[in-house]
Amino acid sequence: MKSLIVTAPGELRLLDDVPMPVLGDYDALVRNECCLICNGTDNEIIAGKLSEIQGYPVMLGHESAGYVVDCGLKVRNYRRGDLVTRSIVRQNDKYASGWGGFSEYGVVTDYRAMVEDGYENASSYTIGLMQQVFPPGITPVQAAMTITLKEVYSAFGRLRISARDVLLIVGDGPVGLCMTVLAKAFGVKELYMLGENDLTLPLARRLGATEVFNHLKPGDVQLLKDRCARRISYYVDTVGTDATILQGLPFLAPDGSIVVYGLRTGDTLNLPLAGMRNFGIRFMQFPIHSAEGAAHQAVCDLVLSKAIDLDRLITHCLPIEEFEAGFRLIREKKAVKVALTF
């Protein structure tokens, strides 16, 4: 089958020699309709900088959506024709697995059936908690987009964000935009964004941000400091560099927190503590399977009720053969979210 393969750091190719997934008793086979480019994690894997990925060549992608076409003998919670997300391709003799969502086929695992049957290795398959079935009215591309929404929704839940909190989101990519959209669901009345993209900053304002600021404009930065110094409950860094993390300190209200959501943090963090009292720093860089799974119904309800307009976030749909153009659009900041379709 076809799959996008990072053959070596910096080298991405579409190959058609990837072995088909082998189904276990609790697996369902999924024919993928699409997979979205993750602006952060996918590019970290391509660059060879994600510590969780040790082996190359590696199958890429984790934001897939498709339809169940076959089921293992003990599967009870998936049926043929179900629309599901996050199918994966496990490591095989030829390729390591970077989840493998950019593949024609993948598998989802019936974790609940495993637990009900007392399967002894069920704890190794908790990813099945995120591989859920979508209700009618949601398309495959929309379903794939809910992956980011559910990651953010579950993170906000873990932070216990509420109407009393003031948020400053650093980074105007898809994650920051999803945070802007979902803040309403948590009752947030003040949310500010600091970014630099002329495409997405105005979009953030339209999606509900109280105010947006461009860090490339000194006047904007000073205005943000004047407006938000010592007022921010959660400074959420979707970029994850030392510079973007540390710049949050002067914004924090008493007991405020820096939340590092972006991946590009390197191996160490030097934090100047002079004058800093009563604050927190929390890393939330990967989803927790159970928490994301628990967000599924709430996010689906928001999409079906039109409280979230996913068409504003998915700006390009391209065939998988045009993957280079898709990644170039992301790299040049000419797209918000790109879907590659089979």
BAKENU-199225 format. One record per residue (C-alpha): residue in one letter; x, y, z. Coordinates in steps of 0.05 Angstrom, whole numbers. Example, Ala and Ser with C-alpha at 12.3 -4.5 7.8 and 13.67 -1.06 7.14 Angstrom:
<atoms>
<atom><type>a</type><X>246</X><Y>-90</Y><Z>156</Z></atom>
<atom><type>s</type><X>273</X><Y>-21</Y><Z>143</Z></atom>
</atoms>
This chain:
<atoms>
<atom><type>m</type><X>0</X><Y>0</Y><Z>0</Z></atom>
<atom><type>k</type><X>20</X><Y>73</Y><Z>-7</Z></atom>
<atom><type>s</type><X>47</X><Y>111</Y><Z>52</Z></atom>
<atom><type>l</type><X>87</X><Y>174</Y><Z>66</Z></atom>
<atom><type>i</type><X>155</X><Y>152</Y><Z>92</Z></atom>
<atom><type>v</type><X>209</X><Y>194</Y><Z>124</Z></atom>
<atom><type>t</type><X>266</X><Y>153</Y><Z>94</Z></atom>
<atom><type>a</type><X>318</X><Y>193</Y><Z>134</Z></atom>
<atom><type>p</type><X>316</X><Y>259</Y><Z>171</Z></atom>
<atom><type>g</type><X>299</X><Y>313</Y><Z>120</Z></atom>
<atom><type>e</type><X>275</X><Y>263</Y><Z>67</Z></atom>
<atom><type>l</type><X>200</X><Y>250</Y><Z>56</Z></atom>
<atom><type>r</type><X>176</X><Y>203</Y><Z>1</Z></atom>
<atom><type>l</type><X>110</X><Y>171</Y><Z>-21</Z></atom>
<atom><type>l</type><X>124</X><Y>97</Y><Z>-28</Z></atom>
<atom><type>d</type><X>79</X><Y>39</Y><Z>-48</Z></atom>
<atom><type>d</type><X>116</X><Y>-19</Y><Z>-18</Z></atom>
<atom><type>v</type><X>89</X><Y>-15</Y><Z>53</Z></atom>
<atom><type>p</type><X>61</X><Y>-81</Y><Z>79</Z></atom>
<atom><type>m</type><X>-13</X><Y>-83</Y><Z>94</Z></atom>
<atom><type>p</type><X>-30</X><Y>-83</Y><Z>168</Z></atom>
<atom><type>v</type><X>-40</X><Y>-151</Y><Z>200</Z></atom>
<atom><type>l</type><X>-104</X><Y>-154</Y><Z>241</Z></atom>
<atom><type>g</type><X>-106</X><Y>-182</Y><Z>311</Z></atom>
<atom><type>d</type><X>-170</X><Y>-208</Y><Z>342</Z></atom>
<atom><type>y</type><X>-186</X><Y>-140</Y><Z>372</Z></atom>
<atom><type>d</type><X>-165</X><Y>-98</Y><Z>311</Z></atom>
<atom><type>a</type><X>-208</X><Y>-67</Y><Z>256</Z></atom>
<atom><type>l</type><X>-180</X><Y>-50</Y><Z>188</Z></atom>
<atom><type>v</type><X>-192</X><Y>21</Y><Z>165</Z></atom>
<atom><type>r</type><X>-188</X><Y>48</Y><Z>94</Z></atom>
<atom><type>n</type><X>-163</X><Y>118</Y><Z>105</Z></atom>
<atom><type>e</type><X>-197</X><Y>175</Y><Z>67</Z></atom>
<atom><type>c</type><X>-148</X><Y>228</Y><Z>90</Z></atom>
<atom><type>c</type><X>-95</X><Y>249</Y><Z>139</Z></atom>
<atom><type>l</type><X>-81</X><Y>321</Y><Z>161</Z></atom>
<atom><type>i</type><X>-12</X><Y>350</Y><Z>166</Z></atom>
<atom><type>c</type><X>7</X><Y>364</Y><Z>238</Z></atom>
<atom><type>n</type><X>46</X><Y>429</Y><Z>233</Z></atom>
<atom><type>g</type><X>86</X><Y>412</Y><Z>295</Z></atom>
<atom><type>t</type><X>97</X><Y>337</Y><Z>306</Z></atom>
<atom><type>d</type><X>101</X><Y>316</Y><Z>233</Z></atom>
<atom><type>n</type><X>154</X><Y>368</Y><Z>218</Z></atom>
<atom><type>e</type><X>193</X><Y>349</Y><Z>281</Z></atom>
<atom><type>i</type><X>194</X><Y>276</Y><Z>257</Z></atom>
<atom><type>i</type><X>216</X><Y>297</Y><Z>187</Z></atom>
<atom><type>a</type><X>272</X><Y>338</Y><Z>218</Z></atom>
<atom><type>g</type><X>294</X><Y>280</Y><Z>262</Z></atom>
<atom><type>k</type><X>281</X><Y>319</Y><Z>326</Z></atom>
<atom><type>l</type><X>225</X><Y>280</Y><Z>360</Z></atom>
<atom><type>s</type><X>255</X><Y>237</Y><Z>415</Z></atom>
<atom><type>e</type><X>198</X><Y>187</Y><Z>413</Z></atom>
<atom><type>i</type><X>219</X><Y>168</Y><Z>341</Z></atom>
<atom><type>q</type><X>285</X><Y>131</Y><Z>343</Z></atom>
<atom><type>g</type><X>286</X><Y>92</Y><Z>278</Z></atom>
<atom><type>y</type><X>285</X><Y>110</Y><Z>205</Z></atom>
<atom><type>p</type><X>255</X><Y>98</Y><Z>155</Z></atom>
<atom><type>v</type><X>190</X><Y>113</Y><Z>191</Z></atom>
<atom><type>m</type><X>117</X><Y>116</Y><Z>170</Z></atom>
<atom><type>l</type><X>88</X><Y>186</Y><Z>183</Z></atom>
<atom><type>g</type><X>22</X><Y>215</Y><Z>205</Z></atom>
<atom><type>h</type><X>-26</X><Y>213</Y><Z>264</Z></atom>
<atom><type>e</type><X>-87</X><Y>254</Y><Z>243</Z></atom>
<atom><type>s</type><X>-121</X><Y>203</Y><Z>198</Z></atom>
<atom><type>a</type><X>-194</X><Y>189</Y><Z>186</Z></atom>
<atom><type>g</type><X>-228</X><Y>133</Y><Z>147</Z></atom>
<atom><type>y</type><X>-279</X><Y>77</Y><Z>145</Z></atom>
<atom><type>v</type><X>-276</X><Y>9</Y><Z>177</Z></atom>
<atom><type>v</type><X>-274</X><Y>-46</Y><Z>123</Z></atom>
<atom><type>d</type><X>-259</X><Y>-109</Y><Z>164</Z></atom>
<atom><type>c</type><X>-260</X><Y>-131</Y><Z>236</Z></atom>
<atom><type>g</type><X>-221</X><Y>-181</Y><Z>278</Z></atom>
<atom><type>l</type><X>-258</X><Y>-240</Y><Z>310</Z></atom>
<atom><type>k</type><X>-266</X><Y>-207</Y><Z>379</Z></atom>
<atom><type>v</type><X>-283</X><Y>-136</Y><Z>356</Z></atom>
<atom><type>r</type><X>-351</X><Y>-112</Y><Z>384</Z></atom>
<atom><type>n</type><X>-348</X><Y>-36</Y><Z>384</Z></atom>
<atom><type>y</type><X>-331</X><Y>-24</Y><Z>310</Z></atom>
<atom><type>r</type><X>-372</X><Y>-43</Y><Z>250</Z></atom>
<atom><type>r</type><X>-359</X><Y>-41</Y><Z>175</Z></atom>
<atom><type>g</type><X>-375</X><Y>28</Y><Z>150</Z></atom>
<atom><type>d</type><X>-359</X><Y>64</Y><Z>215</Z></atom>
<atom><type>l</type><X>-321</X><Y>129</Y><Z>208</Z></atom>
<atom><type>v</type><X>-262</X><Y>130</Y><Z>256</Z></atom>
<atom><type>t</type><X>-199</X><Y>170</Y><Z>268</Z></atom>
<atom><type>r</type><X>-127</X><Y>157</Y><Z>289</Z></atom>
<atom><type>s</type><X>-117</X><Y>91</Y><Z>254</Z></atom>
<atom><type>i</type><X>-44</X><Y>70</Y><Z>258</Z></atom>
<atom><type>v</type><X>5</X><Y>24</Y><Z>223</Z></atom>
<atom><type>r</type><X>48</X><Y>-14</Y><Z>272</Z></atom>
<atom><type>q</type><X>122</X><Y>-25</Y><Z>261</Z></atom>
<atom><type>n</type><X>136</X><Y>-79</Y><Z>209</Z></atom>
<atom><type>d</type><X>198</X><Y>-112</Y><Z>180</Z></atom>
<atom><type>k</type><X>210</X><Y>-53</Y><Z>132</Z></atom>
<atom><type>y</type><X>189</X><Y>10</Y><Z>170</Z></atom>
<atom><type>a</type><X>186</X><Y>39</Y><Z>239</Z></atom>
<atom><type>s</type><X>121</X><Y>70</Y><Z>260</Z></atom>
<atom><type>g</type><X>110</X><Y>145</Y><Z>269</Z></atom>
<atom><type>w</type><X>37</X><Y>123</Y><Z>275</Z></atom>
<atom><type>g</type><X>32</X><Y>116</Y><Z>199</Z></atom>
<atom><type>g</type><X>-32</X><Y>156</Y><Z>188</Z></atom>
<atom><type>f</type><X>-10</X><Y>177</Y><Z>118</Z></atom>
<atom><type>s</type><X>-23</X><Y>106</Y><Z>94</Z></atom>
<atom><type>e</type><X>-79</X><Y>78</Y><Z>52</Z></atom>
<atom><type>y</type><X>-98</X><Y>30</Y><Z>108</Z></atom>
<atom><type>g</type><X>-89</X><Y>28</Y><Z>183</Z></atom>
<atom><type>v</type><X>-118</X><Y>-6</Y><Z>244</Z></atom>
<atom><type>v</type><X>-158</X><Y>14</Y><Z>305</Z></atom>
<atom><type>t</type><X>-162</X><Y>-28</Y><Z>367</Z></atom>
<atom><type>d</type><X>-224</X><Y>-46</Y><Z>407</Z></atom>
<atom><type>y</type><X>-194</X><Y>-30</Y><Z>475</Z></atom>
<atom><type>r</type><X>-260</X><Y>-35</Y><Z>511</Z></atom>
<atom><type>a</type><X>-271</X><Y>-106</Y><Z>486</Z></atom>
<atom><type>m</type><X>-201</X><Y>-123</Y><Z>510</Z></atom>
<atom><type>v</type><X>-216</X><Y>-98</Y><Z>580</Z></atom>
<atom><type>e</type><X>-283</X><Y>-133</Y><Z>582</Z></atom>
<atom><type>d</type><X>-250</X><Y>-199</Y><Z>561</Z></atom>
<atom><type>g</type><X>-193</X><Y>-191</Y><Z>612</Z></atom>
<atom><type>y</type><X>-140</X><Y>-189</Y><Z>558</Z></atom>
<atom><type>e</type><X>-74</X><Y>-188</Y><Z>596</Z></atom>
<atom><type>n</type><X>-38</X><Y>-138</Y><Z>551</Z></atom>
<atom><type>a</type><X>-96</X><Y>-89</Y><Z>544</Z></atom>
<atom><type>s</type><X>-56</X><Y>-33</Y><Z>578</Z></atom>
<atom><type>s</type><X>-10</X><Y>-31</Y><Z>516</Z></atom>
<atom><type>y</type><X>-69</X><Y>-12</Y><Z>472</Z></atom>
<atom><type>t</type><X>-100</X><Y>48</Y><Z>506</Z></atom>
<atom><type>i</type><X>-94</X><Y>86</Y><Z>440</Z></atom>
<atom><type>g</type><X>-160</X><Y>51</Y><Z>426</Z></atom>
<atom><type>l</type><X>-192</X><Y>101</Y><Z>474</Z></atom>
<atom><type>m</type><X>-179</X><Y>155</Y><Z>422</Z></atom>
<atom><type>q</type><X>-200</X><Y>114</Y><Z>361</Z></atom>
<atom><type>q</type><X>-274</X><Y>128</Y><Z>366</Z></atom>
<atom><type>v</type><X>-334</X><Y>124</Y><Z>320</Z></atom>
<atom><type>f</type><X>-364</X><Y>188</Y><Z>292</Z></atom>
<atom><type>p</type><X>-438</X><Y>203</Y><Z>286</Z></atom>
<atom><type>p</type><X>-472</X><Y>218</Y><Z>219</Z></atom>
<atom><type>g</type><X>-463</X><Y>288</Y><Z>194</Z></atom>
<atom><type>i</type><X>-387</X><Y>292</Y><Z>202</Z></atom>
<atom><type>t</type><X>-343</X><Y>282</Y><Z>142</Z></atom>
<atom><type>p</type><X>-275</X><Y>246</Y><Z>143</Z></atom>
<atom><type>v</type><X>-237</X><Y>312</Y><Z>136</Z></atom>
<atom><type>q</type><X>-277</X><Y>343</Y><Z>192</Z></atom>
<atom><type>a</type><X>-267</X><Y>281</Y><Z>235</Z></atom>
<atom><type>a</type><X>-192</X><Y>286</Y><Z>225</Z></atom>
<atom><type>m</type><X>-194</X><Y>359</Y><Z>246</Z></atom>
<atom><type>t</type><X>-228</X><Y>341</Y><Z>311</Z></atom>
<atom><type>i</type><X>-164</X><Y>306</Y><Z>333</Z></atom>
<atom><type>t</type><X>-132</X><Y>373</Y><Z>347</Z></atom>
<atom><type>l</type><X>-196</X><Y>399</Y><Z>378</Z></atom>
<atom><type>k</type><X>-201</X><Y>339</Y><Z>425</Z></atom>
<atom><type>e</type><X>-128</X><Y>346</Y><Z>445</Z></atom>
<atom><type>v</type><X>-141</X><Y>419</Y><Z>463</Z></atom>
<atom><type>y</type><X>-208</X><Y>405</Y><Z>496</Z></atom>
<atom><type>s</type><X>-178</X><Y>351</Y><Z>540</Z></atom>
<atom><type>a</type><X>-118</X><Y>396</Y><Z>558</Z></atom>
<atom><type>f</type><X>-165</X><Y>452</Y><Z>578</Z></atom>
<atom><type>g</type><X>-203</X><Y>403</Y><Z>621</Z></atom>
<atom><type>r</type><X>-140</X><Y>378</Y><Z>655</Z></atom>
<atom><type>l</type><X>-122</X><Y>451</Y><Z>670</Z></atom>
<atom><type>r</type><X>-192</X><Y>463</Y><Z>697</Z></atom>
<atom><type>i</type><X>-199</X><Y>527</Y><Z>656</Z></atom>
<atom><type>s</type><X>-261</X><Y>567</Y><Z>674</Z></atom>
<atom><type>a</type><X>-296</X><Y>633</Y><Z>663</Z></atom>
<atom><type>r</type><X>-252</X><Y>668</Y><Z>715</Z></atom>
<atom><type>d</type><X>-188</X><Y>655</Y><Z>676</Z></atom>
<atom><type>v</type><X>-152</X><Y>702</Y><Z>629</Z></atom>
<atom><type>l</type><X>-113</X><Y>667</Y><Z>574</Z></atom>
<atom><type>l</type><X>-55</X><Y>689</Y><Z>531</Z></atom>
<atom><type>i</type><X>-41</X><Y>641</Y><Z>472</Z></atom>
<atom><type>v</type><X>28</X><Y>646</Y><Z>441</Z></atom>
<atom><type>g</type><X>28</X><Y>620</Y><Z>369</Z></atom>
<atom><type>d</type><X>-24</X><Y>629</Y><Z>315</Z></atom>
<atom><type>g</type><X>-22</X><Y>560</Y><Z>283</Z></atom>
<atom><type>p</type><X>-78</X><Y>508</Y><Z>284</Z></atom>
<atom><type>v</type><X>-69</X><Y>492</Y><Z>358</Z></atom>
<atom><type>g</type><X>-74</X><Y>565</Y><Z>378</Z></atom>
<atom><type>l</type><X>-136</X><Y>574</Y><Z>334</Z></atom>
<atom><type>c</type><X>-169</X><Y>512</Y><Z>364</Z></atom>
<atom><type>m</type><X>-155</X><Y>540</Y><Z>433</Z></atom>
<atom><type>t</type><X>-188</X><Y>605</Y><Z>413</Z></atom>
<atom><type>v</type><X>-250</X><Y>568</Y><Z>388</Z></atom>
<atom><type>l</type><X>-256</X><Y>522</Y><Z>448</Z></atom>
<atom><type>a</type><X>-245</X><Y>575</Y><Z>500</Z></atom>
<atom><type>k</type><X>-318</X><Y>594</Y><Z>492</Z></atom>
<atom><type>a</type><X>-340</X><Y>525</Y><Z>512</Z></atom>
<atom><type>f</type><X>-302</X><Y>534</Y><Z>578</Z></atom>
<atom><type>g</type><X>-334</X><Y>602</Y><Z>591</Z></atom>
<atom><type>v</type><X>-270</X><Y>642</Y><Z>579</Z></atom>
<atom><type>k</type><X>-286</X><Y>716</Y><Z>569</Z></atom>
<atom><type>e</type><X>-215</X><Y>743</Y><Z>557</Z></atom>
<atom><type>l</type><X>-167</X><Y>709</Y><Z>509</Z></atom>
<atom><type>y</type><X>-108</X><Y>744</Y><Z>476</Z></atom>
<atom><type>m</type><X>-63</X><Y>717</Y><Z>422</Z></atom>
<atom><type>l</type><X>9</X><Y>735</Y><Z>404</Z></atom>
<atom><type>g</type><X>31</X><Y>711</Y><Z>335</Z></atom>
<atom><type>e</type><X>61</X><Y>735</Y><Z>270</Z></atom>
<atom><type>n</type><X>21</X><Y>706</Y><Z>211</Z></atom>
<atom><type>d</type><X>-21</X><Y>755</Y><Z>171</Z></atom>
<atom><type>l</type><X>-65</X><Y>697</Y><Z>150</Z></atom>
<atom><type>t</type><X>-82</X><Y>668</Y><Z>218</Z></atom>
<atom><type>l</type><X>-80</X><Y>728</Y><Z>266</Z></atom>
<atom><type>p</type><X>-141</X><Y>761</Y><Z>234</Z></atom>
<atom><type>l</type><X>-175</X><Y>693</Y><Z>234</Z></atom>
<atom><type>a</type><X>-163</X><Y>686</Y><Z>309</Z></atom>
<atom><type>r</type><X>-198</X><Y>752</Y><Z>319</Z></atom>
<atom><type>r</type><X>-258</X><Y>728</Y><Z>278</Z></atom>
<atom><type>l</type><X>-259</X><Y>663</Y><Z>318</Z></atom>
<atom><type>g</type><X>-267</X><Y>700</Y><Z>383</Z></atom>
<atom><type>a</type><X>-200</X><Y>725</Y><Z>409</Z></atom>
<atom><type>t</type><X>-210</X><Y>787</Y><Z>451</Z></atom>
<atom><type>e</type><X>-149</X><Y>819</Y><Z>417</Z></atom>
<atom><type>v</type><X>-90</X><Y>796</Y><Z>375</Z></atom>
<atom><type>f</type><X>-19</X><Y>822</Y><Z>373</Z></atom>
<atom><type>n</type><X>38</X><Y>813</Y><Z>323</Z></atom>
<atom><type>h</type><X>104</X><Y>801</Y><Z>358</Z></atom>
<atom><type>l</type><X>141</X><Y>828</Y><Z>296</Z></atom>
<atom><type>k</type><X>111</X><Y>897</Y><Z>311</Z></atom>
<atom><type>p</type><X>144</X><Y>930</Y><Z>371</Z></atom>
<atom><type>g</type><X>83</X><Y>973</Y><Z>383</Z></atom>
<atom><type>d</type><X>39</X><Y>911</Y><Z>388</Z></atom>
<atom><type>v</type><X>86</X><Y>878</Y><Z>438</Z></atom>
<atom><type>q</type><X>87</X><Y>940</Y><Z>483</Z></atom>
<atom><type>l</type><X>11</X><Y>945</Y><Z>479</Z></atom>
<atom><type>l</type><X>4</X><Y>872</Y><Z>500</Z></atom>
<atom><type>k</type><X>51</X><Y>884</Y><Z>559</Z></atom>
<atom><type>d</type><X>11</X><Y>945</Y><Z>580</Z></atom>
<atom><type>r</type><X>-55</X><Y>907</Y><Z>573</Z></atom>
<atom><type>c</type><X>-37</X><Y>840</Y><Z>604</Z></atom>
<atom><type>a</type><X>23</X><Y>846</Y><Z>652</Z></atom>
<atom><type>r</type><X>9</X><Y>807</Y><Z>716</Z></atom>
<atom><type>r</type><X>-61</X><Y>790</Y><Z>692</Z></atom>
<atom><type>i</type><X>-54</X><Y>723</Y><Z>657</Z></atom>
<atom><type>s</type><X>-80</X><Y>659</Y><Z>690</Z></atom>
<atom><type>y</type><X>-53</X><Y>614</Y><Z>635</Z></atom>
<atom><type>y</type><X>3</X><Y>633</Y><Z>588</Z></atom>
<atom><type>v</type><X>-3</X><Y>577</Y><Z>536</Z></atom>
<atom><type>d</type><X>59</X><Y>569</Y><Z>493</Z></atom>
<atom><type>t</type><X>43</X><Y>530</Y><Z>429</Z></atom>
<atom><type>v</type><X>113</X><Y>542</Y><Z>401</Z></atom>
<atom><type>g</type><X>157</X><Y>514</Y><Z>456</Z></atom>
<atom><type>t</type><X>223</X><Y>550</Y><Z>450</Z></atom>
<atom><type>d</type><X>263</X><Y>576</Y><Z>509</Z></atom>
<atom><type>a</type><X>248</X><Y>647</Y><Z>486</Z></atom>
<atom><type>t</type><X>173</X><Y>638</Y><Z>480</Z></atom>
<atom><type>i</type><X>170</X><Y>602</Y><Z>547</Z></atom>
<atom><type>l</type><X>210</X><Y>653</Y><Z>586</Z></atom>
<atom><type>q</type><X>175</X><Y>714</Y><Z>557</Z></atom>
<atom><type>g</type><X>113</X><Y>691</Y><Z>593</Z></atom>
<atom><type>l</type><X>139</X><Y>705</Y><Z>664</Z></atom>
<atom><type>p</type><X>121</X><Y>779</Y><Z>667</Z></atom>
<atom><type>f</type><X>49</X><Y>765</Y><Z>645</Z></atom>
<atom><type>l</type><X>31</X><Y>716</Y><Z>700</Z></atom>
<atom><type>a</type><X>-21</X><Y>735</Y><Z>752</Z></atom>
<atom><type>p</type><X>-9</X><Y>708</Y><Z>823</Z></atom>
<atom><type>d</type><X>-12</X><Y>632</Y><Z>819</Z></atom>
<atom><type>g</type><X>-13</X><Y>637</Y><Z>743</Z></atom>
<atom><type>s</type><X>17</X><Y>583</Y><Z>701</Z></atom>
<atom><type>i</type><X>61</X><Y>576</Y><Z>639</Z></atom>
<atom><type>v</type><X>33</X><Y>518</Y><Z>599</Z></atom>
<atom><type>v</type><X>83</X><Y>491</Y><Z>548</Z></atom>
<atom><type>y</type><X>43</X><Y>458</Y><Z>492</Z></atom>
<atom><type>g</type><X>92</X><Y>465</Y><Z>435</Z></atom>
<atom><type>l</type><X>145</X><Y>411</Y><Z>422</Z></atom>
<atom><type>r</type><X>207</X><Y>449</Y><Z>404</Z></atom>
<atom><type>t</type><X>237</X><Y>454</Y><Z>474</Z></atom>
<atom><type>g</type><X>304</X><Y>420</Y><Z>467</Z></atom>
<atom><type>d</type><X>333</X><Y>381</Y><Z>525</Z></atom>
<atom><type>t</type><X>340</X><Y>434</Y><Z>579</Z></atom>
<atom><type>l</type><X>305</X><Y>497</Y><Z>603</Z></atom>
<atom><type>n</type><X>340</X><Y>552</Y><Z>642</Z></atom>
<atom><type>l</type><X>289</X><Y>591</Y><Z>682</Z></atom>
<atom><type>p</type><X>308</X><Y>657</Y><Z>715</Z></atom>
<atom><type>l</type><X>273</X><Y>658</Y><Z>782</Z></atom>
<atom><type>a</type><X>291</X><Y>726</Y><Z>809</Z></atom>
<atom><type>g</type><X>228</X><Y>759</Y><Z>835</Z></atom>
<atom><type>m</type><X>184</X><Y>701</Y><Z>815</Z></atom>
<atom><type>r</type><X>138</X><Y>674</Y><Z>869</Z></atom>
<atom><type>n</type><X>75</X><Y>632</Y><Z>867</Z></atom>
<atom><type>f</type><X>73</X><Y>610</Y><Z>795</Z></atom>
<atom><type>g</type><X>72</X><Y>544</Y><Z>757</Z></atom>
<atom><type>i</type><X>102</X><Y>515</Y><Z>695</Z></atom>
<atom><type>r</type><X>69</X><Y>454</Y><Z>663</Z></atom>
<atom><type>f</type><X>87</X><Y>414</Y><Z>602</Z></atom>
<atom><type>m</type><X>27</X><Y>386</Y><Z>563</Z></atom>
<atom><type>q</type><X>59</X><Y>364</Y><Z>499</Z></atom>
<atom><type>f</type><X>25</X><Y>298</Y><Z>484</Z></atom>
<atom><type>p</type><X>-47</X><Y>277</Y><Z>493</Z></atom>
<atom><type>i</type><X>-68</X><Y>229</Y><Z>548</Z></atom>
<atom><type>h</type><X>-108</X><Y>174</Y><Z>514</Z></atom>
<atom><type>s</type><X>-164</X><Y>170</Y><Z>565</Z></atom>
<atom><type>a</type><X>-172</X><Y>246</Y><Z>570</Z></atom>
<atom><type>e</type><X>-176</X><Y>255</Y><Z>494</Z></atom>
<atom><type>g</type><X>-224</X><Y>198</Y><Z>488</Z></atom>
<atom><type>a</type><X>-269</X><Y>229</Y><Z>541</Z></atom>
<atom><type>a</type><X>-272</X><Y>293</Y><Z>499</Z></atom>
<atom><type>h</type><X>-299</X><Y>258</Y><Z>438</Z></atom>
<atom><type>q</type><X>-374</X><Y>267</Y><Z>448</Z></atom>
<atom><type>a</type><X>-369</X><Y>340</Y><Z>471</Z></atom>
<atom><type>v</type><X>-328</X><Y>360</Y><Z>410</Z></atom>
<atom><type>c</type><X>-374</X><Y>322</Y><Z>362</Z></atom>
<atom><type>d</type><X>-433</X><Y>359</Y><Z>392</Z></atom>
<atom><type>l</type><X>-399</X><Y>426</Y><Z>382</Z></atom>
<atom><type>v</type><X>-385</X><Y>409</Y><Z>309</Z></atom>
<atom><type>l</type><X>-455</X><Y>383</Y><Z>294</Z></atom>
<atom><type>s</type><X>-487</X><Y>443</Y><Z>328</Z></atom>
<atom><type>k</type><X>-445</X><Y>489</Y><Z>284</Z></atom>
<atom><type>a</type><X>-414</X><Y>521</Y><Z>346</Z></atom>
<atom><type>i</type><X>-348</X><Y>505</Y><Z>312</Z></atom>
<atom><type>d</type><X>-339</X><Y>519</Y><Z>237</Z></atom>
<atom><type>l</type><X>-284</X><Y>471</Y><Z>216</Z></atom>
<atom><type>d</type><X>-283</X><Y>498</Y><Z>145</Z></atom>
<atom><type>r</type><X>-247</X><Y>560</Y><Z>171</Z></atom>
<atom><type>l</type><X>-191</X><Y>517</Y><Z>197</Z></atom>
<atom><type>i</type><X>-182</X><Y>467</Y><Z>139</Z></atom>
<atom><type>t</type><X>-157</X><Y>512</Y><Z>84</Z></atom>
<atom><type>h</type><X>-130</X><Y>461</Y><Z>33</Z></atom>
<atom><type>c</type><X>-147</X><Y>390</Y><Z>11</Z></atom>
<atom><type>l</type><X>-97</X><Y>358</Y><Z>-35</Z></atom>
<atom><type>p</type><X>-87</X><Y>287</Y><Z>-62</Z></atom>
<atom><type>i</type><X>-33</X><Y>249</Y><Z>-26</Z></atom>
<atom><type>e</type><X>10</X><Y>252</Y><Z>-89</Z></atom>
<atom><type>e</type><X>16</X><Y>327</Y><Z>-78</Z></atom>
<atom><type>f</type><X>45</X><Y>320</Y><Z>-8</Z></atom>
<atom><type>e</type><X>105</X><Y>364</Y><Z>-24</Z></atom>
<atom><type>a</type><X>59</X><Y>422</Y><Z>-42</Z></atom>
<atom><type>g</type><X>20</X><Y>411</Y><Z>23</Z></atom>
<atom><type>f</type><X>81</X><Y>413</Y><Z>67</Z></atom>
<atom><type>r</type><X>107</X><Y>473</Y><Z>29</Z></atom>
<atom><type>l</type><X>42</X><Y>511</Y><Z>43</Z></atom>
<atom><type>i</type><X>51</X><Y>497</Y><Z>117</Z></atom>
<atom><type>r</type><X>125</X><Y>516</Y><Z>115</Z></atom>
<atom><type>e</type><X>110</X><Y>582</Y><Z>79</Z></atom>
<atom><type>k</type><X>52</X><Y>597</Y><Z>126</Z></atom>
<atom><type>k</type><X>2</X><Y>600</Y><Z>69</Z></atom>
<atom><type>a</type><X>-46</X><Y>549</Y><Z>99</Z></atom>
<atom><type>v</type><X>-78</X><Y>536</Y><Z>166</Z></atom>
<atom><type>k</type><X>-91</X><Y>462</Y><Z>161</Z></atom>
<atom><type>v</type><X>-77</X><Y>417</Y><Z>101</Z></atom>
<atom><type>a</type><X>-112</X><Y>351</Y><Z>88</Z></atom>
<atom><type>l</type><X>-79</X><Y>299</Y><Z>43</Z></atom>
<atom><type>t</type><X>-131</X><Y>252</Y><Z>13</Z></atom>
<atom><type>f</type><X>-130</X><Y>182</Y><Z>-15</Z></atom>
</atoms>
